[in-house]
């Protein structure tokens, strides 16, 4: 697998895990954080709520884009010279 494609796929998997966890447990985490800060910490809890909304909104679509990039890179990237030389040797032996 191409190194860039492997990196894109790794980030896509991380974003899927983070996005699913944020969707499933996000409201509970926001509620816990709000209770932790108390009634006088409206600014802190509002900022945390916005960050959680951003994560929930963009994690899964960005992961889908990275999976698409992985497929495109893997399809269009040139094969390494070493691998093609090995294939030529295997083809010559078979003939």
C-alpha positions in Angstrom: 0.0 0.0 0.0 1.2 3.5 -0.8 2.5 5.4 2.2 0.2 8.4 1.6 -2.8 6.1 1.2 -1.9 4.3 4.4 -1.6 7.6 6.3 -5.0 8.7 4.9 -6.6 5.5 5.9 -5.2 5.6 9.4 -6.6 9.1 9.9 -9.9 8.1 8.5 -10.2 5.3 11.0 -9.2 7.6 13.9 -11.8 10.1 12.7 -14.5 7.5 12.5 -13.8 6.3 16.0 -13.7 9.8 17.4 -16.8 10.9 15.5 -18.9 7.9 16.6 -17.8 8.3 20.2 -18.6 12.0 20.0 -22.1 11.3 18.5 -22.9 8.5 21.1 -21.4 10.0 24.2 -21.1 13.7 23.3 -24.3 14.9 25.1 -23.3 13.0 28.2 -19.8 14.5 28.1 -21.2 18.0 27.6 -23.5 17.5 30.5 -20.7 16.1 32.7 -18.5 19.0 31.8 -21.3 21.5 32.5 -21.8 19.9 36.0 -18.1 19.9 36.6 -17.7 23.6 35.9 -20.8 24.7 37.8 -23.4 27.3 37.2 -20.9 30.2 37.0 -18.9 28.8 34.1 -21.2 29.5 31.2 -18.4 30.6 28.9 -16.4 27.5 29.4 -19.3 25.2 28.9 -20.4 27.1 25.8 -17.0 26.8 24.2 -16.9 23.1 25.0 -20.3 22.6 23.5 -19.2 24.3 20.3 -16.1 22.2 20.1 -18.2 19.0 20.5 -20.6 20.2 17.8 -17.7 20.8 15.4 -16.4 17.3 16.1 -19.8 15.7 15.6 -20.4 17.7 12.5 -17.1 17.2 10.6 -15.5 13.9 11.8 -17.5 11.4 9.7 -17.7 13.5 6.5 -13.9 14.2 6.7 -13.3 10.5 7.3 -15.3 9.6 4.2 -13.2 12.1 2.2 -10.0 10.5 3.5 -11.2 7.1 2.5 -11.9 8.5 -1.0 -8.5 10.0 -1.1 -7.0 6.7 -0.1 -8.7 4.9 -3.0 -7.7 7.6 -5.5 -4.0 7.7 -4.3 -3.8 3.9 -4.3 -5.3 3.7 -7.8 -3.3 6.6 -9.4 0.0 6.4 -7.6 2.8 4.9 -9.6 4.0 1.6 -8.5 7.5 1.4 -7.0 10.3 0.5 -9.4 11.4 -2.4 -7.2 7.9 -4.0 -7.3 7.7 -3.7 -11.1 11.1 -5.2 -11.6 10.1 -8.1 -9.4 6.9 -8.6 -11.5 9.0 -8.5 -14.7 11.3 -11.2 -13.3 8.3 -13.3 -12.3 6.7 -12.8 -15.8 10.0 -13.9 -17.5 10.2 -17.0 -15.4 6.6 -18.0 -16.2 7.2 -17.5 -20.0 
